[in-house]
Amino acid sequence: MPQHTRRGNDDFKFDLAAPAGWSYAPGDTIIGNLMRKTPIVTPDATIVFSFEGRSEVKITQPSRNISRNTSRNTSVYRDNWPICKSQPFTVHKGPLHLAPGSDEVLSWPFSLNIPLKPMATGPGSNIDPRRTFLPRDTSHPAHQTLPGSFAAASKSFMSDRESLDFVEYYLTAHLRYMHGGSYQTCEAIYPISIRQSMPSVHRLGVPVTVTSQRLISSQRLLPGMENAGLSFKQHAQRFFGSSKVPQFSCTFRLTVPVSIQLDDPTPLQVQLEIMPNLERSSDAIKDTAQNIAVLRLQVVLRSQTADRALSSAFGIEHSNSFDQTDRRDFPFSPPLVITTGKKSEPLHLGNQLQLILTSHGLQCGSQRTRQTPGPHPSFIYPDIITHNIRHTHTMDWRIDVKIAGETETERFSTRVHIIGPA
């Protein structure tokens, strides 16, 4: 079943006391009215409404039994998991009368509290723990917090496999009334956007530091040789690894966040240090401070979605996974400089760039950063885990530096937990 879209007209519709595009948090109260403007005269009418949430997966993949006369033969596997479902609420039962030409509107007010957490998914439920993304520990936040609205889709041109995953919430209402000796029914649907809640016990955590060792060989490491041209002999010595060529050993230390809250105006904690390893460096340059130019920082936020669905016929599990990337380049002009030595200080790249993560991607100050080509999400969702969908994130970091006239590139990859806006 596809995602629900808004449905309603003068015959029957929802009118919520919230601006267009409003999103609710778990525990909020939805307030509104059910309305009818079309004339009606009936001795018997019933109006009921309810609130539902579900996690839906649709996996399309090539069928194994492909006929020679068939250009495309696919199998579709679906999994629909209820997240929450209210009991039907009756807001009217009895006769209705709205005369033709009347300026009046029939209206039935209602209010409904959004639940704080999903329906029970613990040992008493029918979930096979081997076929669910939900942790077995029922105290895990995935069992205790309502997942936010979510949508992701992917198509692999190599395998012809497609995925469509979403988490949705919606109000439905039915007006059933007697007309001309039979009952007629009008339906109204109103999708509800739910923000991912942040558990009160959650903390953003201590940033993590990742390291990488680098060994640079060049005559330009020597004092006074920083910008010197090298002779053919010097190039040959460097190429063949001659012991006459000075070597500089250093450690790249990149400190990055382990958790990021969307739309937080505080710059991301991204800090770069380059520490010399004197024990592994040549004696001729141990007392020489090296100037290292930071040319560019590239950040890739990789959104990773995994899904699963069971074959209704044989109970066979089908799964898929796909990535979407938000790739941003930050060239530094002029380059930032790190000078090794006793007075060396780290570069606070996050503060330097005023780098933040919004629901629409990485931003540098008030401007959205330049995005490199490639598949990317139009919206950044927080991490979520449901029975059939798992959405997580990693960040890839690339740093281009220039040491002794040579351009070097360091790459790091870290897991990051994306939290919903406050």
N, C-alpha and C positions, 0 to 999 in steps of 0.2 A: 504494500500500500504506500503510495507517495505521501509526502508531507502534506499536512492539511493547510488549506488556504482559507482566507476569510470568505465567509458566505453569509449573505443576508440581504434583504431588501425591505420595501415598505410592508410586505406581508408579515415579516418577522425578522428581527435582527437584534444584535447586542449593541449597547451604547455604554462604554466604560467611562468612569470618571478618571481618565488619565489621558495625557497628550499622546499624539501619534508617535509610534516608535518607543514608547515607554517600556522599560524592563523592570521586572519585579525580582525581589530577593526571596529566598525561602523564608517562610514565616510571615511574609507580607499579607495584607488583606486586599483582595480584589473587590472593588465596589462598582456597581453599575446598574443598568436597567435592561430588561427585555422589552422591546417596543413593537407595536403594530400600528401602521397608519392606514392600511387598507380597510374599507368598511367590512363589517362582519356582523352577522346575526346568527347565533347558535344557542340552543338550549344546553349544550354540553361541550365543554372544552377543558383540556388538561394541558398544563405547561410544566415541563420538567427540564432541569439542566444539570450538568455534571462537569467535573474537571478531571482531565486525564493527562498522563505523561508516559512516554514510551521511548525505548531505544531500538531503532530499526536498522537492520543490515540487509543489503541486497548485493549478492555476488553473482556476476555473470561471467561464465567461462566457456571455452569451446567444449562441445560435447565429444565424447570418445567415439560415438557412432556417427561418423560423417559419411553421407552418401556421396558418390561421385557426381551425382546430378544436383547436389545442393552446394551452393557457394558459401553459405554460412549456416551453421547449425550450433546453437548454444544451449546451455543449461543455466537455469536461474535458481539460486538458492536464497531463501529469505529467513530472517530470524527477527521476530518481533517480541521484545521483552517489556512487560509493563513495569514502569517505575512507580507510578502512583495512580490511584483511581478512586475518586470519591463516590459515595452513594448518591443516587439521583435525588435531587431536591425538587419538591413540588412547590411551585410559587403561585399556582392558580388551579382551581378545580370548580367548575360550575358554568353558568351561562355567560356569554359575552355579547355586547351590543355596541356597535359603532356605526351610526347612521351614515349613508352616502351624503357627501357634501359637507360633512362635519370637519371643523378645524381641530378637533380634539385628537389626542393620541392616546392609545391604550398603553399603559406602562406598568411594569412590575419590577420593583427594586429588589436587589439581592446583594449579598456579600458572602465572600468565601475566603477562608484562610488557606494559604498555600502551605503544604506540609513542609516540615524541616528536613525530613530524610526519606529515603525510598521505603517501599514496602519491605517487609521482612525477607531477608535473603540468607538467613543463617541455616543451622542444621535442620530446622523444621521445615524448610522450603524444599522444592523439588529440584534444586540445582545440583547437577553432578559437578563436584569440585574439580574434576579433571577437564571439564568443558566450559569453564568460565574464566573470565579475567579477574573476577572479584577475589580478593584475598580470603583465605579461610578464617583469618582472625576477624571476627565480627566487630571488634573495636576499631578497626581500620577506618579512616575517614571516608572511604568509598562506601561503607555501609551506613555511615552516620550523617552524611551531607548529601543534599539533593544535587545531582549533576546539573550543570547549566545547559542551556540550549546550545546545540552543536550541529554542524553540517560539514561533511567533507566528501569529495568525490574524486575518483582517479580512474584513468584508463591506461593500460599498458599496451602500447602498439606492438610490442614484441610478442606478447602471449595472447593478445585479444581479451585479457581478463579485465573486468571492470568492477569497481566497488562504489556503492552509494551508501553512506552511513549518516545517520542523524539522530539527535535527541530532541524531541519536541514536546511541547505542552499546549493544551488547547481546551477551550470551553465549547461544549455542545449543548444545544437546547432544541426541544421539539414542542411544537404547538399542534395538538391533535384535537380536531373539533368535528362535530356532526354537521353535514351539509348535504341537503337533497337526499336524505335517507341513507347516506354512507359517511364514513369517516374520511377526512382529509388531513394531511400532515404537512407542516412547514418545518424546515430545519434551518438553524443558524449555527455557524461555527466561528470562533474567534481564537486565532493562535495567540498564545501568551509567551513572551520572551522572558526567560528566567536567567538571572545572573548567577554565575558560579559563586557559591559562598566560600568564604575563607574561614576555616575552623578557628575558633578562638584560641585553641592551644597551639596553633601553628606559629612558627617563627621563621623569619627569612633565612636564618642560619648563618654560620660563619663562612666567609668566602673561602674558596679552595685555591691552592697554589699548585700549578703544574710546572714542571721543569724540563729542560732539554739541554744536553751538552753539545758544545760546538768547538771545533778546532780549526783555526784559520792559519794558513801558511802564506806569508808574503814578505818580500823585502820592504814593503811600505810600512810595516809595523815598526821599523827602526826610527829613532828620533831624526827629524829633518827629512825623512823620505816619504812623508804622508802623500804628497802630490807628485812624486817623482815618476818619470817615465822609466820603464824597465827595458833593459837590453835583451837581445835574443838569448844570451847566455843565462841571464837571470830568469827569463821565462822557462828555459829548459830545466834549470835547477828546480824550479817550483813544480814543473810538470812531473819530473822524475822523483820528487820527494827527497831532494838533497838535504842532508843535515845542516848545510850552510844557510838554509832558508829559515828565518825565525818563525816560531809557532806561538800562537796566542790561544790559550784555552779559556773558555768562559761558559757560564751557565745562564741560560735564559730562564727567568722566573716570572711567570704570568699569573697574577692573582685575579680571579673572576668570581662572579656570584654563583651560588648554587641554587638560589631561588630569586625569581624576579616577579614583582607585582605589576600587572598591566596598568598603564596610565599613571604610574607613580612618577611625579615630577623630579624626584631625586635622581641625579645621574648614576648610571651603573658603576659599580666599583670595579674598574678595570685598571690594573696597575702593572707596569712592566719594569723589571730590574734586570740588569746584565752584570753578573758578578764574575770577576776574573778568577781563574784557578791558577794561582802562581806556581803550585807544585808541578803542574803539567805544562807550563809555559817556558819558553827559552830564557836562559839567564840574561841574555842581552837586552831583553825588553821587560824584565820583571819590575823595574822601577819606572817604567814609562806608562803614563796614563794614555789610554786609547780613546779617541773620539768616535763614537758610534752614532751614525745618523739613522733615525727611524724614518723610513720613506713612506710607508703605507701600512694601514691596518685594514684587514678585511674580516667581516663578521658574517657568519652564516647561521641563521636560526633554522634548524631543521625540525619540522613538525612531522612526527612519525605516528601513523594511524594503523592499528591492527584490528581486524574484525574476524568474526567467525559465525558460521551458520550451519545448521544441521539439515541433511537431506531428509525430507519427510518420509520418503519411501523406505530407506534402509537405516536411518539414524547415523549416517556417515557425516563426519564433520568436514566442512569446507572452510578454508581460511584464506586470508589475503593480507598483505601489508603494503603500504606505500608511503613515500616521503613527499613533502612539499617544503620548499626552501624560500626563505627571505634572505637574500644575499646582498650585502651592502659594502661599498668600498669607501675608505676614508684616506685619500692621499694627503700627505702633509707638505705644504708649500709655504715657507721653506721647511725643510725637514727638522724634526725634533732631534736634539742631540743629548746623548748620554755620555758622560765622561767617567771612565772607570777610575778607581782610586779610593782613597780614604774618605773623600768628601762626596762620593757618588751618591746621588739620590734617585729614587724611583720616579718614573713618569706616570702621572695619574691620567691615563688616556681617557677614562670615562668623564672626568671633570673637564679635561682639555676640550673634548668634543661636545660636552653637555649631552651625552648619549643616554637616551631613554628608550623604553619599549612601550609602544601604545598598541591598542587593539588593531591598528592598521599597519603595524610594522615598526621598524627601528626609525628613530628620529634623531637628528643632530641639531640640538638647540631647538629653535622654532621651525626649522625646515626639515622636511622629510629627505632622507639621504638618497643618493643615487643608487638605483637597483640594477644589478647586472642581469643580462638576459637569462631566461630559464623558467621552469615552472615554479610558481610561487603562490601562496595562499592570499586571497583578497582580505582575509580576516584572521587575526591571531586569536585562537581559543586557548583558555587555560587547560592544564592537564585534567583529564577526566578518565574514570574507569567505570564502566558499566559491565553487565553480564556479557555482552557481545561486542563491546567497543573499548579499545584502550588507546588513548591519545597522549603521547609524551613528547618531550623535546630534548634535543642536544644542540650545543653551540660549537661551531668550528671556528677557530681563530687562526688567521694567517698574518704574520708580521714580516715585512720586508725591511731589511736594514743594510747599511753600507759600512763595511769595516775594511780599513786599509785599501780602499778603492775597489773592493770586491762586494758584490751584492749577494746577500745571503737571505734565505727564506726559512722561517720556522713555522711549524703548524702544530696546533693543539686541538683536542676535541674533549669537551666536558659535558656531562649530563646537567641539565638545569630543570628546575621545577617552576612552571609558570602558574602564577596564582591570579585569580580574578581581581578586577578593580575593587577598591575599597568601597 
